[in-house]
Amino acid sequence: MSMHVLTGYQWALLAGCGAVSLYAMLAAVAMPFFAARREKVATRAAHPILPVGVSVLKPLCGAEPRLYENLRTFCEQRHPHFQLVLGVSSPDDPAIAVVRRLQAAYPSHDIELAIDSRVHGSNLKVSNLINMAGRARHDVIVIADSDIAVEADYLETVAAPLADPQVGVVTCLYVARGVGGFWPRVGALFVNEWFAPSVRVAHAVGSRRFGFGATLALSRATLGRIGGFEALKNCLADDYWLAEHVRALGLRTVLSRVMVVTDVVEPNFSDLWQRETRWLRTIRSVNPLGFAFLFITFPSPWLFAGAWLTDRLATGPSAGLHPWATLASGATIMCGFAGRMLLHLRAARRDRTFWRDLPLTPLRDTLLALQWLAAAFGSHVVWRGARVPVGASTSVTRGRDAPPGAMETSDGA
């Protein structure tokens, strides 16, 4: 090592630490802070409630933990006119008993169960949606994953922006809650402290290229113009591509202020690894360049390596030879750790979860880094026991008009 010039790896490490420290601070600032309810009220005031009915399509697969409790939240809506269409692909699916229980508990609600085993393409969730689509009776369609819970003003709020003819699709981010032990807690941090902040940062800098299976709301006419759900039957990231097809029509995507709640239930490391690696490989399929730069979103490994470098510059064989580099490295590392701590604070929903999960943040970031490396390879993902090719059928035809009628979507069931 030169006595006066930093080596290439030292410059790379300093640059990487600077990038991740800046990202951590931006992500922390971009996250909402105890203001979600106030923002939702403002959103409702800005958009009138649409005087049309809403059909909610929820593809189901199996009796997931808390499935009944989550579905109940969709029955407690204040919207004056809505329908629930709940679909399964097998007459033996255990979710059927949950739906029957729901229908018995809410006899005055319009709750329809669709049982249809026909398969359309490689995406089984989209197949389920295609089979459900003909039962939707209203002009606004909301597609929502099976594992989310919502508040009573959810349908009012997500449907309201569609009153603007320039809005094509409304989507929602989500807060994760771990159900059942240690690994679900780690999985919840994946959503709350990595995925959601990443989207917030992208949104803050002007990106609207997203669509999430937790909620996709659009009009029946718009769905028909993109070719219905049939256009997505071989897509891996069907929620993203549904929104992308709508954007190709020249219509806007709105990220709602509503934050729905999703369950993380993977009971062990293997299941969690498979699920999260699938998410990352899906990101690689739709945005290879963005995937390549995800390395700046995993702060802890970089910051610990930067702390080691700072110590080497300050006390190692070259101590005192690089005073400015030592000072810059130390300041960068302190800012990075402060940003990571602030991000954890703003993502924590309660003081108890902040302190309980704080020791997990280095594990969470390191695991993400390893998953990112693993997701860089492989041509398939496993979803609900089925192998789905990465990058299948993801073309978008601009301005295409198709006969209205068919319908479909993504990751939930």
N, C-alpha and C positions, 0 to 999 in steps of 0.2 A: 504493500500500500504506500502511495506517495505520502510524504510527510506534510504536504500542503494542499493536496487536491483530493477531494472525496472520490471514492471509487464509484463505478457505474451502479452497483447494487445499492450503495448508500444513497446516491441521488434518487434512484428509483423508489427506494423505501421512503425517503423524505417526501417525494412527490405524491406517492400513494397515501401517506398519512395526511398530507395536506388536503387531498381530494376527499378522503373519507371524513375528515374533521369538518370540512365545509358542508358536505352532504348531511352529516348528523345534525348540525345546527339548522340547516334549511328544513330538514324533515321534522325536527322538533317544533319549529316555528309554524310549519304548514299544518300541523295537527290542530283540530279544534280543542278548546280548553274550557270545559264546563259551560259551553255555550250552545250545545246542540239543540236544546229545547227552544231557546230564543231564536235561533236561526230558522227552525222549522216554522215557528209562528210567522216570521217575516216572509217565508216562502209562501205560506198559505195566503197572506195578505196581498202578495204580488200577483197571484194567479187565481182567478175565480174557479170554483168547482165546476167541472164540466157537467152539463145537464144530460149526460148519457150514461148508460149502464157500463159496467166493467165485468169482463170475464177473466177470472184468475185461473191459469193453467198450472197445475202442480204435478209433474211426473214423479211417481213414487216407485221405490224398489226396496221391499223388505220393511220390517217393523223396526225402524231405527230407534235408539233411545230418545225419549221425549217427543216422539212423532205426534202423539195425540195432543200434548201440551202446545207444541208449535202450531199445529193445524188449528187449534182452538183460537189462537190469536187472529187468524184470518176470518173467523166467524164473528168476532167482536168489533167489526169495523163500523164506523159512523157513516160511511158512504151510503146514500139512500137506496142504491140499486146495484147489487153485484151478485155474481154467480161464481161458485167454486166448481171447477172440473178437476177431479183427482183421477189420475190414470195409472194403471199397472199393466204389465205385459203378460202376466200369467194368472190363471184362475186360482192358483195355489199360493199366490203371494200373501204373506202374513199381514201386509199393509191393508188388505181388504177388511179384516176384522176391525182395524183401527178406524177406517172410513165408516163402516157400519155403525160403530159406536158414536162417531161424530154426527152422523145423520140422525141417530136416535136422540142425541142431546140437543140438536138444533132442528126440530122438525119443520119449523117455518122458514128455514133458509133454503136457498136454491143450491143444493150440494149434489153433484152428479158424479157417479163412479163409472169410469170407462175401463173395461177389461178387454184387451185386444192384443193378441199375440203376433200379429203381422209384423214382419221386420222390413224396414226400408233403409237400406244402406248400412254402413259400418258403425254409425253412431246410434247406440241403442236408446239413449235418452231422446234423441231427435225422433227416432222411430215411435217412441211412446207419445211424443207431442203430435206427430202426424196423425196418429190414431185418435188423439183427443180433440184435434182441431175442429172437426165437424160439429162437435157438441157446443162450441162457444157461440153464444147467442148475441153478444153485445158488440158495440163498435170500438170499444177500447179493450185491448188485450194486455194482460199483465202476466208474464211468465216468472215464476218464483221457485227456487230450489226447495226441496222437501225439508231441509234441516234449518230453516230460519224462523224466527219469531218477530212479530211486528207490533207496533202500538196502534191504538184505535183510529188514529188519523192517517194511517199509512196510505190507504187507497186514495183518499182525498188529495194527499200531498203529491204522490207520484204521478197521478193522472193530470193534475192541474196544468203543468207546463205544456201539455199537448193541445191546450187551447190556442197556442201560438202556431200558425200554419208552417212556420219555418223550423219547428222542433219535430224531429223524426222519432227519437227514442229517448226515454228517460231511464237511467240506471242508478243503482244504489251501492255504496260501499257498506261494509259490515264490521261489526265488533264480534270477536270470537270469545266463546266461553268454553273452557275445558270441562268435560263431563266424565268423571270417573278416575282421576288419579294423576300421577306424575307426568306421563307422556302426553295426555291431553292438555295439561298446563303448558308444556313446552310447545305443543302445536298451536295453542291459542296465541302465544307470542309471535309465531310465524305471521299470523294475520295482523295482529294489533301493532307490532313493532317493526315489521318489515313490509308486508304487502300494502297495508293501508297507507303508511307514510310515503311509500314509493309512488302510489297513485296521487296522493296529495301534492307531492313535489311536482310531478308531471303536469297535473292540472294547474298548479300555480304558475308554471312557465308557459302555459297556453295549449298544452296537448289535450285533445278530446278523442284520441284514438283508443277508446276502451268500451267495454260492455261486460257486465258481470251477471252471472246466473242468479245471484241473490235476488235481483229484480231487473226485468226489462219490460218497459211499458211502451206500447206503440199503438197506433190505430189499425183497425182491420184493413183499411185501404192501403196503408203503407206496407203492411205485411204482404198483401196481395201483389203490390208493385215489385217487391224483391223476389217474387216467385214462391212465397210461403215457406213453410218449414222444409219443404222438399229441396230447396236450394242448399240446405245445410246437412243433408242426411249422411254425407261422407266426411264432414268436417270434424276435426278434433276439438278445436276451440269454438264450438258453435255459438256460444254467447257473444264472443268477440266478433265473429264473422257476421252474425245477425246485425249487430250495430254497424259494422263496416259496410255491409250491403246498403243499409239505410243511408249512411253518409255518402255513398256513391250516387245517391239520388239528389244530392245537394242539400240534404236536411241536417239539422244540428243534433248533436248528442248533448244531453243535459245530465250532469252529475247532481242528483238530488241531495238536499241537505239531510234527508232521512238516513239514519244509520240503523239498519236492521241488525238482528243478533243471529249468529250462526253457531252451531254446536261443533266442537271438535271431540270426537269420540274414540279415535284410534287408541287401543289399549296398550300397545307395545311399540318398541322402537322400530321393528320391521315394518309394521303397517304405516306408521307415521313417515318413515323414510320413503316408502313407495308412493304415498299420497303427495308429499311435498316435492319429490323429484319429478312426479308427473306434472305438477303445476309448473315447475321451472322448465321442463322440456316443452310444455305447451307454449310458454313464453318464447322459447327459442324458435318454435315453429312459426310464430306470427311476427316476431320482431327480433331477427338474429342480431342486428347491431345493438339494440337495447340490451339484449341478453348478454352480449360480450362485455358491456360496461357495468353489469351488475356488481362487479367486484368492489365498487366503491360503496355499496350499500350494506356491507358486512363489517362494521367498524372494529369490533374487538380484536380479531387477529392482527389487523394492521397496527392498532394502537399498542398492543403488547409488544409487537416486533419493534415499533418505533421507540417504545420506552427502553427496550434493550439497546437499540442503537444510541439513544441519548446517553445512556449509562456508559457505553463503550467510548463515545466521544469525550465524555467528561472525566472518565477514570481509567480508560484503557491505555495502551501504548502510545496513542497519539493525543493523549490528554493535553489540552491547552493549545493545540495546533489549529483547531477549527472553532474558535470561540463563537463566531456568528452562526455557524451551522449548529453548534450545540444549543445556543439560545433559541434559534428558530425551531429546532426539533422539539425542545422541551415545551416551548409555548404552544406549538401545534398539538402535541400530545395532550397537554392540559385542556386545550379547547375541545379536542376530540372527545375526551372522557366526559367533559362537562356537557357537551352536546348529546352524547349517548345517554347520560343520566337524565337530562331534561326530556329526551324522547321517551325514555321509560316512564318518567313522571307523567307526561301528557297522555301516554297511552294507557296508563293504569286507571282503572275505573274507581278504585277506592284506595285509601291509605294502606289498608291491610294487604291488598294485592301488590302494592308498590314494594313494600318491604319483603313480603313473602317471595316474590319472583325476582327481586334484584340480583341475587346470586346466580340466577339462571341466564342472565343476559350474555355473559361470555360463552356459555355452552350453546345458547341459541345462535349467536353470530357465527361461531366456529362450525356448527352443524350446517348452517346455511352455506358457508363457503365450500364445505365438502360436497353438499348436494349440488351446488352450482357446477363444480367440476364434474360430478357424475352425470349431470343433465346435459353436459356439452356433448355427450356421446349417446348413441342408441337411436334406433329408428322407430320404436314403438313405445307406447305406454300401456299400462294395464288399468282398466277402469271397470268396476263392477264385475271383475273376473274375465273381461273381454280384452283382447289385444287390439289396440287401435293404432294405425300408422300415424307417425308424426308428419304434419304438413300435408295431409290428404285433402284434395279438392278445396283449395282455399282461394280460388279465383273470384274476382268481383267484376261484373259487367256493368259499366256505368250507364245510368239512365235506362236500364232494362225495365220494360213494363211486362208483367205477366198476369194471366187471369187471376182474379182474386179467388181465394178459397182455401188453399193449403196453408198449414202453419206448423212451426217448431223452435227448440233451443239446447243448454250446456251442463255444467258439472254436477248438478245436484242429484239426479236419480236416473 
